[in-house]
């Protein structure tokens, strides 16, 4: 309880909060971290997740790519949990600058967050690699083994695959937001995926908070470290109006 009270005090004193989120924010919404590989999973796929969701694999074997993608990376029935909702409330009440997320599920927006930098893209945006026509998530779900555009081109999710770079505008917007923040809350990420994890180095504000079940390389620099589920932590947090 003492750490929750400390977090509440930090958030109350901050007026330019930035939330930096990872998979641990969405696991409480029923979206598993695909890196948590079990025996059944190993029997189901011949390749590692990192190999399957790489750019070269997508181009070489789109059928196997989409088999994994639809099975392990799309959760259309997932709903925002308390972490998503409270972060959105902080922004709505003028206390937060926004969210920088490594997640591709769109749950921050579903909860009401407006200023969201999606470092790794979104499952809700999909484009034909030939004519660039846009398709929504429902089209991908309802398609056959490989989703095709009406022009005949293969549709690609607007997610950053391995071997691909981050979007420059998203990257620069994230850096600028972090630089402006007086408080940074790192939530639900072990900070092992680069270059996304490197963005935290741009934070020069007053308070650094880490909420994650496992250790991160920022724990030693943080003013507060809470090793609990993010949604469980935020359910006890109240959001005050910006003063």
MARFIZA-55358 format. One record per residue (C-alpha): residue in three letters; x, y, z. Coordinates in steps of 0.001 Angstrom, whole numbers, padded with zeros to 6 digits, always signed. Layout:
N
alaXYZ/...
This chain:
243
unk+000000+000000+000000/unk+002898+002320+000751/unk+004123+002181-002856/unk+000636+002907-004224/unk+000453+005966-001975/unk+003867+007048-003221/unk+002719+006660-006829/unk-000417+008663-006096/unk+001688+011474-004619/unk+004028+011524-007628/unk+001122+011623-010098/unk-000629+014348-008106/unk+002507+016509-008215/unk+003066+015978-011954/unk+001320+017880-014752/unk+003119+016555-017844/unk+003014+012779-017424/unk+004014+010455-020228/unk+003146+006765-020104/unk+005519+004354-021841/unk+003750+001007-022183/unk+004415-002555-023296/unk+002738-005951-023468/unk+002243-006129-019690/unk-000419-003428-019914/unk-002576-005572-022209/unk-002095-009031-020683/unk-004835-008188-018179/unk-007125-007646-021171/unk-006475-011236-022261/unk-003734-010541-024803/unk-000756-012812-024097/unk+002816-011810-024736/unk+003692-013932-027781/unk+007204-014450-026418/unk+005860-016650-023632/unk+006330-019865-025571/unk+004970-023155-024232/unk+005268-026785-025370/unk+002032-026763-027367/unk+003135-023600-029095/unk+006438-025200-030086/unk+004593-028102-031658/unk+002270-025793-033582/unk+004838-023640-035383/unk+008020-024706-037117/unk+009694-021336-036618/unk+010290-018878-033773/unk+007965-015859-033415/unk+010858-013521-034237/unk+011462-015323-037522/unk+007802-015558-038531/unk+007073-011868-037964/unk+010090-010658-039885/unk+009857-008716-043141/unk+011721-011345-045134/unk+009502-014173-043842/unk+006335-012178-044628/unk+007495-011711-048207/unk+008651-015317-048610/unk+005762-017131-046916/unk+002736-014850-046367/unk+000474-017857-045773/unk+002455-019064-042735/unk+002942-015464-041589/unk-000797-014847-041534/unk-001489-018188-039847/unk+000645-017058-036915/unk-000491-013426-037087/unk-004215-014233-036938/unk-003730-016870-034261/unk-001334-015076-031929/unk-001417-011324-032580/unk-005056-010405-033236/unk-007489-010306-030302/unk-010538-008420-031605/unk-012646-009068-028492/unk-010090-007625-026054/unk-011300-004646-024018/unk-009315-001898-022270/unk-008516-002658-018638/unk-008109-000279-015718/unk-004578+000701-016754/unk-005722+001851-020217/unk-008718+003668-018732/unk-006815+005531-016026/unk-004075+006602-018450/unk-006746+008008-020752/unk-008331+009817-017818/unk-005022+011466-016902/unk-004816+012846-020441/unk-008470+013941-020492/unk-008007+015902-017259/unk-004915+017663-018551/unk-002419+015784-016416/unk-000755+013684-019121/unk+000869+014475-022460/unk-000104+011074-023808/unk+001001+007490-024292/unk+003964+005983-026099/unk+003271+002301-026622/unk+005000-000743-028031/unk+001607-002461-028295/unk-000274-002881-031568/unk-003722-003675-030135/unk-005282-000192-030165/unk-006578-000537-026596/unk-005231+002843-025501/unk-007371+004544-028150/unk-010333+002311-027282/unk-010039+003549-023690/unk-010141+007173-024840/unk-006484+008213-025163/unk-006054+010745-027965/unk-002300+011353-028104/unk-000926+007861-028691/unk+002388+007131-030367/unk+002295+003553-031624/unk+005959+002653-032007/unk+005242-000727-033579/unk+002120+000179-035547/unk-001421-001152-035231/unk-003440-004218-036209/unk-006298-001839-037060/unk-004489-000392-040080/unk-003729-002559-043094/unk-002566-001588-046574/unk-002162-003192-049983/unk+001558-003377-050766/unk+000741-002727-054447/unk-001801+000126-054533/unk-001739+001164-050829/unk-005501+000937-050373/unk-006544+000858-046696/unk-008310-002119-045092/unk-009608-002447-041539/unk-009121-005295-039088/unk-012444-006962-039938/unk-011313-007408-043529/unk-008180-009207-042373/unk-010125-011441-039991/unk-012734-012360-042616/unk-010213-012963-045404/unk-008843-016311-046494/unk-005387-017626-045696/unk-003807-014578-047341/unk-005745-011264-047504/unk-005703-009834-051006/unk-006633-006375-052242/unk-009174-005967-055026/unk-006215-004974-057232/unk-004607-008362-056594/unk-001888-007178-054260/unk-001236-008762-050863/unk-002353-006726-047863/unk+000188-006030-045118/unk-000659-005044-041549/unk+000702-001629-040579/unk+002853-003211-037877/unk+006622-002944-037636/unk+008081-006348-038406/unk+011588-007483-037532/unk+014070-006078-040084/unk+011897-002958-040502/unk+012584+000488-039056/unk+010271+002555-036889/unk+008212+005316-038469/unk+010219+008556-038297/unk+007270+010804-037408/unk+006199+008480-034589/unk+009779+008250-033352/unk+010363+012010-033324/unk+006963+012699-031765/unk+007736+010200-029007/unk+011122+011758-028288/unk+009672+015270-028133/unk+006899+014148-025781/unk+009373+012396-023476/unk+011588+015477-023413/unk+008652+017670-022325/unk+007469+015327-019564/unk+007971+016013-015872/unk+007024+012413-014997/unk+007532+009208-016955/unk+005705+006014-016038/unk+007192+002920-017656/unk+004484+000275-017456/unk+004308-003363-018488/unk+007578-003565-020380/unk+010937-005144-019561/unk+012629-002649-021920/unk+014416-005302-023958/unk+013107-004438-027446/unk+015192-001832-029259/unk+015139+000815-030581/unk+011903+001463-028636/unk+013487+000861-025224/unk+016235+003368-025967/unk+013725+006220-026040/unk+013568+006302-022236/unk+017052+007843-022238/unk+015508+011096-023490/unk+013615+011582-020234/unk+015129+014352-018100/unk+012098+015148-015939/unk+011582+014969-012196/unk+009960+011581-011547/unk+010678+008194-013134/unk+008345+005322-012207/unk+008636+001681-013296/unk+005663-000680-012944/unk+006575-004131-014216/unk+006584-007690-012897/unk+010222-008290-013866/unk+013306-006115-013516/unk+014279-003477-016091/unk+017529-001632-016751/unk+015837+001543-015489/unk+015019+000206-012006/unk+018194+001633-010506/unk+017410+005123-011827/unk+013712+005086-010917/unk+012207+007064-008045/unk+009677+004280-007598/unk+009612+000636-008735/unk+006435-001429-008351/unk+006585-005116-009296/unk+002849-005683-009682/unk+000350-006021-012516/unk-000248-002609-014057/unk-004056-002770-013992/unk-004031-003827-010352/unk-001870-000828-009496/unk-003980+001706-011391/unk-007313+000563-009978/unk-006286+002179-006693/unk-005153+005458-008305/unk-007395+008520-008506/unk-007005+011209-011149/unk-007061+014824-010037/unk-007746+017790-012323/unk-004718+019692-013585/unk-004165+022729-011371/
